[in-house]
Amino acid sequence: MAIRAAEFGLPAAIGVGEQRYREVAQAQVLELDPPRQILRVIR
């Protein structure tokens, strides 16, 4: 997936860890701010 994201110039959260992945997978709305390296669950 990291390769695909890079090919299309899309930001991606890679290697966030198992616990963080579970939180993100259940979220409905996320904030992803690549320059500041922020991945936040909004809802």
Secondary structure by P-SEA (a helix, b strand, c coil): caaaaaaacccccccccaaaaaaaaaccbbbbbcccccccccc
